[in-house]
């Protein structure tokens, strides 16, 4: 089963150069922390988001050495993370 992320919550204090996503809201109204989403993705669950044109972008977990795991869209034609274009909640 695939889960659509529709909104994000960010903590702008995490890194002054960019926002840090802390939680997501799914299309069914469920809220999940990034830690939960990372665990689910690592367990082979699929997450995606749909842009304003209807294109789907897959979400992946990233595990940088010495830093907390986070989520982002899989690399595509843009250099910015598509998730940050979603509405905030």
Gaussian input, Z-matrix of N, CA and C with variables (Angstrom, degrees):
# hf/3-21g

backbone

0 1
 N
 C     1     B1
 C     2     B2     1     A1
 N     3     B3     2     A2     1     D1
 C     4     B4     3     A3     2     D2
 C     5     B5     4     A4     3     D3
 N     6     B6     5     A5     4     D4
 C     7     B7     6     A6     5     D5
 C     8     B8     7     A7     6     D6
 N     9     B9     8     A8     7     D7
 C    10    B10     9     A9     8     D8
 C    11    B11    10    A10     9     D9
 N    12    B12    11    A11    10    D10
 C    13    B13    12    A12    11    D11
 C    14    B14    13    A13    12    D12
 N    15    B15    14    A14    13    D13
 C    16    B16    15    A15    14    D14
 C    17    B17    16    A16    15    D15
 N    18    B18    17    A17    16    D16
 C    19    B19    18    A18    17    D17
 C    20    B20    19    A19    18    D18
 N    21    B21    20    A20    19    D19
 C    22    B22    21    A21    20    D20
 C    23    B23    22    A22    21    D21
 N    24    B24    23    A23    22    D22
 C    25    B25    24    A24    23    D23
 C    26    B26    25    A25    24    D24
 N    27    B27    26    A26    25    D25
 C    28    B28    27    A27    26    D26
 C    29    B29    28    A28    27    D27
 N    30    B30    29    A29    28    D28
 C    31    B31    30    A30    29    D29
 C    32    B32    31    A31    30    D30
 N    33    B33    32    A32    31    D31
 C    34    B34    33    A33    32    D32
 C    35    B35    34    A34    33    D33
 N    36    B36    35    A35    34    D34
 C    37    B37    36    A36    35    D35
 C    38    B38    37    A37    36    D36
 N    39    B39    38    A38    37    D37
 C    40    B40    39    A39    38    D38
 C    41    B41    40    A40    39    D39
 N    42    B42    41    A41    40    D40
 C    43    B43    42    A42    41    D41
 C    44    B44    43    A43    42    D42
 N    45    B45    44    A44    43    D43
 C    46    B46    45    A45    44    D44
 C    47    B47    46    A46    45    D45
 N    48    B48    47    A47    46    D46
 C    49    B49    48    A48    47    D47
 C    50    B50    49    A49    48    D48
 N    51    B51    50    A50    49    D49
 C    52    B52    51    A51    50    D50
 C    53    B53    52    A52    51    D51
 N    54    B54    53    A53    52    D52
 C    55    B55    54    A54    53    D53
 C    56    B56    55    A55    54    D54
 N    57    B57    56    A56    55    D55
 C    58    B58    57    A57    56    D56
 C    59    B59    58    A58    57    D57
 N    60    B60    59    A59    58    D58
 C    61    B61    60    A60    59    D59
 C    62    B62    61    A61    60    D60
 N    63    B63    62    A62    61    D61
 C    64    B64    63    A63    62    D62
 C    65    B65    64    A64    63    D63
 N    66    B66    65    A65    64    D64
 C    67    B67    66    A66    65    D65
 C    68    B68    67    A67    66    D66
 N    69    B69    68    A68    67    D67
 C    70    B70    69    A69    68    D68
 C    71    B71    70    A70    69    D69
 N    72    B72    71    A71    70    D70
 C    73    B73    72    A72    71    D71
 C    74    B74    73    A73    72    D72
 N    75    B75    74    A74    73    D73
 C    76    B76    75    A75    74    D74
 C    77    B77    76    A76    75    D75
 N    78    B78    77    A77    76    D76
 C    79    B79    78    A78    77    D77
 C    80    B80    79    A79    78    D78
 N    81    B81    80    A80    79    D79
 C    82    B82    81    A81    80    D80
 C    83    B83    82    A82    81    D81
 N    84    B84    83    A83    82    D82
 C    85    B85    84    A84    83    D83
 C    86    B86    85    A85    84    D84
 N    87    B87    86    A86    85    D85
 C    88    B88    87    A87    86    D86
 C    89    B89    88    A88    87    D87
 N    90    B90    89    A89    88    D88
 C    91    B91    90    A90    89    D89
 C    92    B92    91    A91    90    D90
 N    93    B93    92    A92    91    D91
 C    94    B94    93    A93    92    D92
 C    95    B95    94    A94    93    D93
 N    96    B96    95    A95    94    D94
 C    97    B97    96    A96    95    D95
 C    98    B98    97    A97    96    D96
 N    99    B99    98    A98    97    D97
 C   100   B100    99    A99    98    D98
 C   101   B101   100   A100    99    D99
 N   102   B102   101   A101   100   D100
 C   103   B103   102   A102   101   D101
 C   104   B104   103   A103   102   D102
 N   105   B105   104   A104   103   D103
 C   106   B106   105   A105   104   D104
 C   107   B107   106   A106   105   D105
 N   108   B108   107   A107   106   D106
 C   109   B109   108   A108   107   D107
 C   110   B110   109   A109   108   D108
 N   111   B111   110   A110   109   D109
 C   112   B112   111   A111   110   D110
 C   113   B113   112   A112   111   D111
 N   114   B114   113   A113   112   D112
 C   115   B115   114   A114   113   D113
 C   116   B116   115   A115   114   D114
 N   117   B117   116   A116   115   D115
 C   118   B118   117   A117   116   D116
 C   119   B119   118   A118   117   D117
 N   120   B120   119   A119   118   D118
 C   121   B121   120   A120   119   D119
 C   122   B122   121   A121   120   D120
 N   123   B123   122   A122   121   D121
 C   124   B124   123   A123   122   D122
 C   125   B125   124   A124   123   D123
 N   126   B126   125   A125   124   D124
 C   127   B127   126   A126   125   D125
 C   128   B128   127   A127   126   D126
 N   129   B129   128   A128   127   D127
 C   130   B130   129   A129   128   D128
 C   131   B131   130   A130   129   D129
 N   132   B132   131   A131   130   D130
 C   133   B133   132   A132   131   D131
 C   134   B134   133   A133   132   D132
 N   135   B135   134   A134   133   D133
 C   136   B136   135   A135   134   D134
 C   137   B137   136   A136   135   D135
 N   138   B138   137   A137   136   D136
 C   139   B139   138   A138   137   D137
 C   140   B140   139   A139   138   D138
 N   141   B141   140   A140   139   D139
 C   142   B142   141   A141   140   D140
 C   143   B143   142   A142   141   D141
 N   144   B144   143   A143   142   D142
 C   145   B145   144   A144   143   D143
 C   146   B146   145   A145   144   D144
 N   147   B147   146   A146   145   D145
 C   148   B148   147   A147   146   D146
 C   149   B149   148   A148   147   D147
 N   150   B150   149   A149   148   D148
 C   151   B151   150   A150   149   D149
 C   152   B152   151   A151   150   D150
 N   153   B153   152   A152   151   D151
 C   154   B154   153   A153   152   D152
 C   155   B155   154   A154   153   D153
 N   156   B156   155   A155   154   D154
 C   157   B157   156   A156   155   D155
 C   158   B158   157   A157   156   D156
 N   159   B159   158   A158   157   D157
 C   160   B160   159   A159   158   D158
 C   161   B161   160   A160   159   D159
 N   162   B162   161   A161   160   D160
 C   163   B163   162   A162   161   D161
 C   164   B164   163   A163   162   D162
 N   165   B165   164   A164   163   D163
 C   166   B166   165   A165   164   D164
 C   167   B167   166   A166   165   D165
 N   168   B168   167   A167   166   D166
 C   169   B169   168   A168   167   D167
 C   170   B170   169   A169   168   D168
 N   171   B171   170   A170   169   D169
 C   172   B172   171   A171   170   D170
 C   173   B173   172   A172   171   D171
 N   174   B174   173   A173   172   D172
 C   175   B175   174   A174   173   D173
 C   176   B176   175   A175   174   D174
 N   177   B177   176   A176   175   D175
 C   178   B178   177   A177   176   D176
 C   179   B179   178   A178   177   D177
 N   180   B180   179   A179   178   D178
 C   181   B181   180   A180   179   D179
 C   182   B182   181   A181   180   D180
 N   183   B183   182   A182   181   D181
 C   184   B184   183   A183   182   D182
 C   185   B185   184   A184   183   D183
 N   186   B186   185   A185   184   D184
 C   187   B187   186   A186   185   D185
 C   188   B188   187   A187   186   D186
 N   189   B189   188   A188   187   D187
 C   190   B190   189   A189   188   D188
 C   191   B191   190   A190   189   D189
 N   192   B192   191   A191   190   D190
 C   193   B193   192   A192   191   D191
 C   194   B194   193   A193   192   D192
 N   195   B195   194   A194   193   D193
 C   196   B196   195   A195   194   D194
 C   197   B197   196   A196   195   D195
 N   198   B198   197   A197   196   D196
 C   199   B199   198   A198   197   D197
 C   200   B200   199   A199   198   D198
 N   201   B201   200   A200   199   D199
 C   202   B202   201   A201   200   D200
 C   203   B203   202   A202   201   D201
 N   204   B204   203   A203   202   D202
 C   205   B205   204   A204   203   D203
 C   206   B206   205   A205   204   D204
 N   207   B207   206   A206   205   D205
 C   208   B208   207   A207   206   D206
 C   209   B209   208   A208   207   D207
 N   210   B210   209   A209   208   D208
 C   211   B211   210   A210   209   D209
 C   212   B212   211   A211   210   D210
 N   213   B213   212   A212   211   D211
 C   214   B214   213   A213   212   D212
 C   215   B215   214   A214   213   D213
 N   216   B216   215   A215   214   D214
 C   217   B217   216   A216   215   D215
 C   218   B218   217   A217   216   D216
 N   219   B219   218   A218   217   D217
 C   220   B220   219   A219   218   D218
 C   221   B221   220   A220   219   D219
 N   222   B222   221   A221   220   D220
 C   223   B223   222   A222   221   D221
 C   224   B224   223   A223   222   D222
 N   225   B225   224   A224   223   D223
 C   226   B226   225   A225   224   D224
 C   227   B227   226   A226   225   D225
 N   228   B228   227   A227   226   D226
 C   229   B229   228   A228   227   D227
 C   230   B230   229   A229   228   D228
 N   231   B231   230   A230   229   D229
 C   232   B232   231   A231   230   D230
 C   233   B233   232   A232   231   D231
 N   234   B234   233   A233   232   D232
 C   235   B235   234   A234   233   D233
 C   236   B236   235   A235   234   D234
 N   237   B237   236   A236   235   D235
 C   238   B238   237   A237   236   D236
 C   239   B239   238   A238   237   D237
 N   240   B240   239   A239   238   D238
 C   241   B241   240   A240   239   D239
 C   242   B242   241   A241   240   D240
 N   243   B243   242   A242   241   D241
 C   244   B244   243   A243   242   D242
 C   245   B245   244   A244   243   D243
 N   246   B246   245   A245   244   D244
 C   247   B247   246   A246   245   D245
 C   248   B248   247   A247   246   D246
 N   249   B249   248   A248   247   D247
 C   250   B250   249   A249   248   D248
 C   251   B251   250   A250   249   D249
 N   252   B252   251   A251   250   D250
 C   253   B253   252   A252   251   D251
 C   254   B254   253   A253   252   D252
 N   255   B255   254   A254   253   D253
 C   256   B256   255   A255   254   D254
 C   257   B257   256   A256   255   D255
 N   258   B258   257   A257   256   D256
 C   259   B259   258   A258   257   D257
 C   260   B260   259   A259   258   D258
 N   261   B261   260   A260   259   D259
 C   262   B262   261   A261   260   D260
 C   263   B263   262   A262   261   D261
 N   264   B264   263   A263   262   D262
 C   265   B265   264   A264   263   D263
 C   266   B266   265   A265   264   D264

   B1=1.4547
   B2=1.5282
   B3=1.3197
   B4=1.4624
   B5=1.5258
   B6=1.3115
   B7=1.4593
   B8=1.5245
   B9=1.3379
   B10=1.4586
   B11=1.5239
   B12=1.3293
   B13=1.4676
   B14=1.5238
   B15=1.3414
   B16=1.4679
   B17=1.5263
   B18=1.3307
   B19=1.4671
   B20=1.5252
   B21=1.3294
   B22=1.4633
   B23=1.5233
   B24=1.3047
   B25=1.4654
   B26=1.5216
   B27=1.3254
   B28=1.4603
   B29=1.5159
   B30=1.3206
   B31=1.4491
   B32=1.5158
   B33=1.3136
   B34=1.4634
   B35=1.5089
   B36=1.3232
   B37=1.4613
   B38=1.5240
   B39=1.3347
   B40=1.4643
   B41=1.5159
   B42=1.3108
   B43=1.4561
   B44=1.5153
   B45=1.2866
   B46=1.4635
   B47=1.5201
   B48=1.3273
   B49=1.4556
   B50=1.5231
   B51=1.3163
   B52=1.4678
   B53=1.5173
   B54=1.3158
   B55=1.4584
   B56=1.5166
   B57=1.2929
   B58=1.4639
   B59=1.5218
   B60=1.3315
   B61=1.4609
   B62=1.5239
   B63=1.3309
   B64=1.4592
   B65=1.5227
   B66=1.3438
   B67=1.4619
   B68=1.5203
   B69=1.3242
   B70=1.4661
   B71=1.5223
   B72=1.3305
   B73=1.4614
   B74=1.5240
   B75=1.3244
   B76=1.4563
   B77=1.5229
   B78=1.3288
   B79=1.4644
   B80=1.5298
   B81=1.3375
   B82=1.4745
   B83=1.5236
   B84=1.3548
   B85=1.4583
   B86=1.5184
   B87=1.3257
   B88=1.4649
   B89=1.5252
   B90=1.3348
   B91=1.4551
   B92=1.5267
   B93=1.3243
   B94=1.4657
   B95=1.5202
   B96=1.3281
   B97=1.4542
   B98=1.5248
   B99=1.3034
   B100=1.4653
   B101=1.5194
   B102=1.3097
   B103=1.4633
   B104=1.5280
   B105=1.3383
   B106=1.4674
   B107=1.5251
   B108=1.3247
   B109=1.4640
   B110=1.5239
   B111=1.3320
   B112=1.4641
   B113=1.5243
   B114=1.3231
   B115=1.4638
   B116=1.5177
   B117=1.3413
   B118=1.4598
   B119=1.5316
   B120=1.3217
   B121=1.4695
   B122=1.5268
   B123=1.3283
   B124=1.4680
   B125=1.5333
   B126=1.3326
   B127=1.4649
   B128=1.5181
   B129=1.3110
   B130=1.4771
   B131=1.5254
   B132=1.3314
   B133=1.4642
   B134=1.5269
   B135=1.3170
   B136=1.4558
   B137=1.5237
   B138=1.3352
   B139=1.4571
   B140=1.5171
   B141=1.3375
   B142=1.4542
   B143=1.5145
   B144=1.3200
   B145=1.4482
   B146=1.5180
   B147=1.3244
   B148=1.4532
   B149=1.5203
   B150=1.3424
   B151=1.4629
   B152=1.5304
   B153=1.3156
   B154=1.4671
   B155=1.5298
   B156=1.3307
   B157=1.4670
   B158=1.5255
   B159=1.3545
   B160=1.4546
   B161=1.5217
   B162=1.3329
   B163=1.4670
   B164=1.5236
   B165=1.3252
   B166=1.4636
   B167=1.5189
   B168=1.3279
   B169=1.4605
   B170=1.5284
   B171=1.3011
   B172=1.4587
   B173=1.5239
   B174=1.3212
   B175=1.4623
   B176=1.5288
   B177=1.3296
   B178=1.4582
   B179=1.5186
   B180=1.3209
   B181=1.4616
   B182=1.5271
   B183=1.3274
   B184=1.4609
   B185=1.5230
   B186=1.3203
   B187=1.4634
   B188=1.5229
   B189=1.3369
   B190=1.4660
   B191=1.5309
   B192=1.2806
   B193=1.4656
   B194=1.5262
   B195=1.3274
   B196=1.4619
   B197=1.5181
   B198=1.3260
   B199=1.4667
   B200=1.5259
   B201=1.3375
   B202=1.4654
   B203=1.5349
   B204=1.3134
   B205=1.4636
   B206=1.5277
   B207=1.3363
   B208=1.4530
   B209=1.5242
   B210=1.3386
   B211=1.4676
   B212=1.5165
   B213=1.3284
   B214=1.4646
   B215=1.5247
   B216=1.3188
   B217=1.4534
   B218=1.5251
   B219=1.3195
   B220=1.4619
   B221=1.5199
   B222=1.3199
   B223=1.4782
   B224=1.5286
   B225=1.3380
   B226=1.4549
   B227=1.5245
   B228=1.3019
   B229=1.4552
   B230=1.5258
   B231=1.3121
   B232=1.4606
   B233=1.5214
   B234=1.3313
   B235=1.4624
   B236=1.5233
   B237=1.3332
   B238=1.4613
   B239=1.5257
   B240=1.3135
   B241=1.4653
   B242=1.5199
   B243=1.3193
   B244=1.4620
   B245=1.5136
   B246=1.3340
   B247=1.4654
   B248=1.5284
   B249=1.3210
   B250=1.4615
   B251=1.5194
   B252=1.3265
   B253=1.4625
   B254=1.5243
   B255=1.3361
   B256=1.4606
   B257=1.5296
   B258=1.3460
   B259=1.4596
   B260=1.5249
   B261=1.3328
   B262=1.4642
   B263=1.5268
   B264=1.3163
   B265=1.4639
   B266=1.5030
   A1=108.52
   A2=116.61
   A3=122.17
   A4=109.02
   A5=115.95
   A6=122.48
   A7=109.66
   A8=115.57
   A9=120.55
   A10=111.05
   A11=116.10
   A12=122.41
   A13=107.37
   A14=116.06
   A15=120.47
   A16=113.70
   A17=117.33
   A18=122.31
   A19=109.11
   A20=115.87
   A21=120.58
   A22=110.35
   A23=114.95
   A24=121.91
   A25=105.50
   A26=116.15
   A27=120.02
   A28=110.95
   A29=114.10
   A30=122.28
   A31=106.63
   A32=116.66
   A33=121.82
   A34=113.34
   A35=117.77
   A36=121.32
   A37=112.16
   A38=117.67
   A39=121.03
   A40=110.90
   A41=116.84
   A42=122.04
   A43=106.48
   A44=117.45
   A45=120.66
   A46=113.28
   A47=117.59
   A48=120.58
   A49=112.75
   A50=117.86
   A51=120.29
   A52=110.34
   A53=115.50
   A54=120.73
   A55=110.12
   A56=115.07
   A57=122.63
   A58=107.62
   A59=117.44
   A60=121.16
   A61=108.89
   A62=116.20
   A63=121.22
   A64=113.07
   A65=117.18
   A66=122.63
   A67=108.69
   A68=114.92
   A69=120.50
   A70=109.46
   A71=114.63
   A72=121.44
   A73=106.41
   A74=116.18
   A75=121.55
   A76=110.99
   A77=116.24
   A78=121.54
   A79=112.77
   A80=118.05
   A81=120.27
   A82=112.53
   A83=117.01
   A84=121.49
   A85=114.59
   A86=117.79
   A87=122.49
   A88=110.50
   A89=115.82
   A90=121.91
   A91=108.24
   A92=116.71
   A93=120.85
   A94=108.99
   A95=116.07
   A96=120.19
   A97=108.70
   A98=116.17
   A99=119.91
   A100=109.71
   A101=117.68
   A102=120.53
   A103=110.94
   A104=116.69
   A105=120.54
   A106=110.92
   A107=116.61
   A108=120.52
   A109=110.63
   A110=117.10
   A111=120.77
   A112=109.87
   A113=117.42
   A114=121.36
   A115=112.39
   A116=116.53
   A117=120.09
   A118=111.41
   A119=117.00
   A120=120.24
   A121=110.10
   A122=116.37
   A123=120.15
   A124=111.02
   A125=116.76
   A126=122.10
   A127=112.86
   A128=117.21
   A129=124.24
   A130=115.40
   A131=117.71
   A132=119.02
   A133=107.84
   A134=116.48
   A135=121.13
   A136=111.27
   A137=114.65
   A138=122.33
   A139=107.48
   A140=115.91
   A141=120.85
   A142=109.13
   A143=115.29
   A144=119.84
   A145=106.75
   A146=116.30
   A147=122.49
   A148=108.87
   A149=116.25
   A150=118.91
   A151=111.14
   A152=115.92
   A153=120.79
   A154=112.99
   A155=118.02
   A156=121.81
   A157=112.32
   A158=115.79
   A159=120.22
   A160=114.76
   A161=117.06
   A162=120.63
   A163=110.18
   A164=115.94
   A165=120.64
   A166=110.25
   A167=115.45
   A168=122.01
   A169=107.32
   A170=116.95
   A171=122.10
   A172=110.35
   A173=116.02
   A174=122.44
   A175=107.73
   A176=116.17
   A177=121.40
   A178=110.05
   A179=115.85
   A180=120.74
   A181=107.87
   A182=114.56
   A183=121.58
   A184=107.17
   A185=116.52
   A186=122.20
   A187=110.32
   A188=117.74
   A189=119.65
   A190=110.94
   A191=116.37
   A192=121.71
   A193=110.37
   A194=115.96
   A195=120.96
   A196=115.67
   A197=117.84
   A198=121.84
   A199=109.35
   A200=117.12
   A201=119.39
   A202=111.42
   A203=115.91
   A204=121.13
   A205=108.58
   A206=115.37
   A207=120.21
   A208=109.22
   A209=115.56
   A210=120.55
   A211=109.39
   A212=114.50
   A213=121.65
   A214=107.27
   A215=115.13
   A216=118.04
   A217=108.16
   A218=115.25
   A219=118.81
   A220=108.09
   A221=116.76
   A222=119.99
   A223=112.48
   A224=113.21
   A225=120.53
   A226=108.63
   A227=118.65
   A228=121.63
   A229=114.58
   A230=118.73
   A231=120.70
   A232=110.60
   A233=115.90
   A234=120.36
   A235=111.95
   A236=117.53
   A237=120.06
   A238=109.61
   A239=115.47
   A240=120.31
   A241=108.55
   A242=116.84
   A243=122.00
   A244=113.01
   A245=118.17
   A246=120.23
   A247=111.83
   A248=117.22
   A249=119.75
   A250=112.77
   A251=117.88
   A252=120.98
   A253=111.71
   A254=116.81
   A255=121.22
   A256=111.01
   A257=116.85
   A258=119.85
   A259=111.16
   A260=115.55
   A261=121.85
   A262=109.46
   A263=116.35
   A264=120.62
   A265=109.05
   D1=142.84
   D2=179.05
   D3=-111.26
   D4=143.17
   D5=-177.13
   D6=-116.70
   D7=131.00
   D8=-178.98
   D9=-94.39
   D10=125.31
   D11=174.91
   D12=-87.45
   D13=125.60
   D14=-177.20
   D15=-112.51
   D16=-23.07
   D17=-178.79
   D18=-143.66
   D19=156.68
   D20=175.94
   D21=-131.79
   D22=152.73
   D23=170.81
   D24=-112.87
   D25=133.49
   D26=-177.55
   D27=-121.87
   D28=156.01
   D29=174.65
   D30=-119.15
   D31=96.08
   D32=-178.97
   D33=-66.01
   D34=-15.30
   D35=-179.49
   D36=-80.25
   D37=-16.08
   D38=-176.39
   D39=-61.38
   D40=-46.36
   D41=-177.94
   D42=-145.15
   D43=120.23
   D44=-174.92
   D45=-66.36
   D46=-15.96
   D47=-179.09
   D48=-88.30
   D49=-22.17
   D50=-179.82
   D51=-156.13
   D52=158.53
   D53=177.42
   D54=-75.61
   D55=151.68
   D56=179.39
   D57=-117.83
   D58=120.26
   D59=179.90
   D60=-75.69
   D61=127.12
   D62=-178.89
   D63=-107.20
   D64=-31.75
   D65=-177.18
   D66=-147.63
   D67=159.47
   D68=176.60
   D69=-131.48
   D70=156.64
   D71=172.94
   D72=-115.83
   D73=132.83
   D74=-179.56
   D75=-94.50
   D76=165.83
   D77=-176.90
   D78=-61.25
   D79=-23.58
   D80=178.46
   D81=-87.98
   D82=5.05
   D83=178.91
   D84=91.98
   D85=-4.46
   D86=178.82
   D87=-70.94
   D88=142.36
   D89=174.49
   D90=-107.24
   D91=137.29
   D92=176.90
   D93=-137.30
   D94=144.62
   D95=175.05
   D96=-77.37
   D97=159.46
   D98=176.83
   D99=-60.74
   D100=-37.62
   D101=178.04
   D102=-57.82
   D103=-42.92
   D104=177.72
   D105=-64.35
   D106=-46.26
   D107=-178.73
   D108=-61.31
   D109=-43.51
   D110=177.61
   D111=-57.05
   D112=-46.91
   D113=179.65
   D114=-61.60
   D115=-41.00
   D116=179.42
   D117=-68.47
   D118=-42.00
   D119=177.74
   D120=-62.95
   D121=-43.94
   D122=178.69
   D123=-63.34
   D124=-26.11
   D125=176.87
   D126=-88.06
   D127=12.45
   D128=174.17
   D129=84.46
   D130=15.53
   D131=172.71
   D132=-82.93
   D133=152.78
   D134=-178.13
   D135=-108.17
   D136=137.82
   D137=174.79
   D138=-127.81
   D139=148.38
   D140=178.37
   D141=-151.34
   D142=169.80
   D143=169.95
   D144=-135.85
   D145=155.15
   D146=-178.94
   D147=-114.14
   D148=127.14
   D149=-179.46
   D150=-81.34
   D151=179.16
   D152=-175.60
   D153=-66.07
   D154=-13.88
   D155=177.54
   D156=-95.91
   D157=-2.02
   D158=179.85
   D159=90.70
   D160=4.75
   D161=178.16
   D162=-81.42
   D163=137.20
   D164=178.97
   D165=-93.95
   D166=140.69
   D167=174.88
   D168=-123.43
   D169=127.89
   D170=178.55
   D171=-72.76
   D172=147.58
   D173=178.35
   D174=-106.57
   D175=139.15
   D176=179.17
   D177=-127.22
   D178=159.68
   D179=174.79
   D180=-96.97
   D181=146.57
   D182=-179.69
   D183=-125.62
   D184=135.13
   D185=-177.42
   D186=-122.54
   D187=79.96
   D188=-179.91
   D189=-72.10
   D190=144.22
   D191=179.96
   D192=-63.86
   D193=125.92
   D194=176.73
   D195=78.92
   D196=6.95
   D197=-179.49
   D198=-135.03
   D199=157.82
   D200=179.10
   D201=-64.31
   D202=148.61
   D203=175.69
   D204=-65.94
   D205=151.58
   D206=178.24
   D207=-144.68
   D208=175.54
   D209=179.27
   D210=-116.61
   D211=153.77
   D212=175.46
   D213=-159.02
   D214=165.84
   D215=174.28
   D216=-77.60
   D217=150.06
   D218=177.39
   D219=-62.71
   D220=144.21
   D221=-176.97
   D222=-52.61
   D223=138.30
   D224=176.84
   D225=-144.29
   D226=-151.58
   D227=-174.00
   D228=-73.44
   D229=-12.25
   D230=-178.50
   D231=-105.32
   D232=151.32
   D233=-179.93
   D234=-89.66
   D235=-9.07
   D236=179.26
   D237=-97.96
   D238=159.76
   D239=178.86
   D240=-80.58
   D241=119.56
   D242=-179.06
   D243=-57.89
   D244=-30.06
   D245=-178.88
   D246=-60.68
   D247=-31.57
   D248=-178.98
   D249=-72.12
   D250=-8.50
   D251=176.44
   D252=-85.93
   D253=-9.20
   D254=-179.28
   D255=-73.74
   D256=155.93
   D257=176.64
   D258=-61.47
   D259=151.60
   D260=177.83
   D261=-90.19
   D262=155.49
   D263=173.53
   D264=-135.39

